[in-house]
Amino acid sequence: MTFHDTQLQQCYDAHLGKVGSALGDLSPIYALISTYNWFAMLEGTHSARAHETIDCLLSDQMRPALRLWYGRSAIEMDSIAVEFRNQLSRLAGERLDGTPGIPLNPS
């Protein structure tokens, strides 16, 4: 993953370095989510860096791994992580938690 912003790149690389290949194809997802959390905390959720990480998470290249990340049955998430997953699901227009048949916006 290559970013134009050097701070964003350094943060992503640092988080990716923490897990190395321990998570296999999911390592970049971990690094992107951690990078998003870092810049959302420092600059707010509407910062350009936070938005760029979301764009990367939702890219065609990363979407299959993102589905796997949230589709794992043993994953434990706090309410903030659940809300972030739900936000990504809304932006993606699909459920990322592996729950088929449940609409994103039930009426």
C-alpha positions as a Markdown table, in Angstrom:
| # | Residue | x | y | z |
|---|---|---|---|---|
| 1 | Met | 0.0 | 0.0 | 0.0 |
| 2 | Thr | 1.5 | 3.3 | -1.0 |
| 3 | Phe | 0.2 | 6.7 | 0.2 |
| 4 | His | 1.2 | 10.2 | -1.0 |
| 5 | Asp | 1.2 | 11.6 | 2.5 |
| 6 | Thr | 4.4 | 10.6 | 4.3 |
| 7 | Gln | 2.9 | 10.6 | 7.8 |
| 8 | Leu | 0.1 | 8.4 | 6.7 |
| 9 | Gln | 2.6 | 6.0 | 5.0 |
| 10 | Gln | 4.8 | 5.9 | 8.1 |
| 11 | Cys | 1.8 | 5.1 | 10.4 |
| 12 | Tyr | 0.6 | 2.4 | 8.0 |
| 13 | Asp | 4.1 | 0.9 | 7.7 |
| 14 | Ala | 4.6 | 0.9 | 11.5 |
| 15 | His | 1.3 | -0.9 | 12.1 |
| 16 | Leu | 2.0 | -3.4 | 9.4 |
| 17 | Gly | 5.4 | -4.0 | 10.9 |
| 18 | Lys | 3.9 | -4.8 | 14.3 |
| 19 | Val | 2.1 | -7.8 | 12.8 |
| 20 | Gly | 4.3 | -8.7 | 9.9 |
| 21 | Ser | 2.8 | -11.6 | 8.1 |
| 22 | Ala | 1.2 | -13.1 | 11.3 |
| 23 | Leu | -2.2 | -12.3 | 10.0 |
| 24 | Gly | -1.5 | -13.4 | 6.4 |
| 25 | Asp | -3.7 | -11.5 | 3.9 |
| 26 | Leu | -5.4 | -9.7 | 6.8 |
| 27 | Ser | -2.3 | -7.9 | 7.9 |
| 28 | Pro | -2.9 | -4.9 | 5.6 |
| 29 | Ile | -6.5 | -4.7 | 7.0 |
| 30 | Tyr | -5.2 | -4.6 | 10.6 |
| 31 | Ala | -2.7 | -1.9 | 9.6 |
| 32 | Leu | -5.3 | 0.2 | 7.8 |
| 33 | Ile | -7.8 | 0.0 | 10.6 |
| 34 | Ser | -5.1 | 0.9 | 13.1 |
| 35 | Thr | -4.0 | 3.8 | 10.9 |
| 36 | Tyr | -7.5 | 5.0 | 10.7 |
| 37 | Asn | -8.0 | 4.8 | 14.5 |
| 38 | Trp | -4.7 | 6.8 | 15.0 |
| 39 | Phe | -5.6 | 9.7 | 12.7 |
| 40 | Ala | -9.2 | 9.7 | 13.7 |
| 41 | Met | -8.1 | 10.2 | 17.3 |
| 42 | Leu | -5.5 | 12.8 | 16.4 |
| 43 | Glu | -7.3 | 14.7 | 13.7 |
| 44 | Gly | -10.9 | 13.7 | 13.9 |
| 45 | Thr | -12.9 | 11.3 | 11.8 |
| 46 | His | -13.4 | 13.8 | 9.0 |
| 47 | Ser | -9.7 | 14.4 | 8.4 |
| 48 | Ala | -8.2 | 13.8 | 5.0 |
| 49 | Arg | -6.0 | 11.0 | 6.4 |
| 50 | Ala | -8.9 | 9.2 | 8.0 |
| 51 | His | -10.8 | 9.4 | 4.8 |
| 52 | Glu | -7.9 | 8.1 | 2.7 |
| 53 | Thr | -7.6 | 5.0 | 4.9 |
| 54 | Ile | -11.4 | 4.4 | 4.6 |
| 55 | Asp | -11.0 | 4.7 | 0.8 |
| 56 | Cys | -8.2 | 2.1 | 0.9 |
| 57 | Leu | -10.2 | -0.2 | 3.1 |
| 58 | Leu | -13.2 | -0.1 | 0.7 |
| 59 | Ser | -11.1 | -0.4 | -2.4 |
| 60 | Asp | -11.7 | -3.3 | -4.8 |
| 61 | Gln | -8.3 | -4.6 | -3.9 |
| 62 | Met | -8.9 | -4.7 | -0.1 |
| 63 | Arg | -12.6 | -5.5 | 0.0 |
| 64 | Pro | -12.3 | -9.3 | 0.0 |
| 65 | Ala | -9.8 | -9.2 | 2.9 |
| 66 | Leu | -12.1 | -6.7 | 4.7 |
| 67 | Arg | -15.0 | -9.1 | 4.3 |
| 68 | Leu | -12.8 | -11.9 | 5.8 |
| 69 | Trp | -11.7 | -9.6 | 8.6 |
| 70 | Tyr | -15.3 | -8.9 | 9.8 |
| 71 | Gly | -16.6 | -12.4 | 8.8 |
| 72 | Arg | -14.4 | -14.2 | 11.3 |
| 73 | Ser | -16.6 | -16.0 | 13.8 |
| 74 | Ala | -14.2 | -15.5 | 16.8 |
| 75 | Ile | -13.8 | -11.8 | 16.5 |
| 76 | Glu | -14.6 | -9.8 | 19.6 |
| 77 | Met | -15.4 | -6.1 | 19.1 |
| 78 | Asp | -16.2 | -3.3 | 21.4 |
| 79 | Ser | -19.0 | -0.9 | 20.6 |
| 80 | Ile | -16.7 | 1.5 | 18.8 |
| 81 | Ala | -15.4 | -1.3 | 16.5 |
| 82 | Val | -18.9 | -2.4 | 15.8 |
| 83 | Glu | -19.9 | 1.1 | 14.8 |
| 84 | Phe | -16.9 | 1.5 | 12.6 |
| 85 | Arg | -17.8 | -1.8 | 10.9 |
| 86 | Asn | -21.3 | -0.6 | 10.4 |
| 87 | Gln | -20.1 | 2.7 | 9.0 |
| 88 | Leu | -17.9 | 0.8 | 6.5 |
| 89 | Ser | -20.8 | -1.5 | 5.6 |
| 90 | Arg | -23.0 | 1.5 | 4.9 |
| 91 | Leu | -20.3 | 3.1 | 2.8 |
| 92 | Ala | -19.7 | -0.1 | 0.9 |
| 93 | Gly | -23.4 | -0.8 | 0.4 |
| 94 | Glu | -23.0 | -4.3 | 1.8 |
| 95 | Arg | -22.8 | -6.1 | 5.1 |
| 96 | Leu | -19.3 | -6.8 | 6.0 |
| 97 | Asp | -20.0 | -9.1 | 8.9 |
| 98 | Gly | -21.0 | -12.1 | 6.9 |
| 99 | Thr | -24.7 | -11.9 | 7.8 |
| 100 | Pro | -26.6 | -12.5 | 4.6 |
| 101 | Gly | -30.1 | -11.4 | 3.9 |
| 102 | Ile | -30.3 | -8.6 | 6.5 |
| 103 | Pro | -30.7 | -5.2 | 4.9 |
| 104 | Leu | -28.3 | -2.4 | 5.8 |
| 105 | Asn | -31.2 | 0.1 | 6.3 |
| 106 | Pro | -34.3 | -1.8 | 7.4 |
| 107 | Ser | -37.5 | 0.2 | 7.2 |
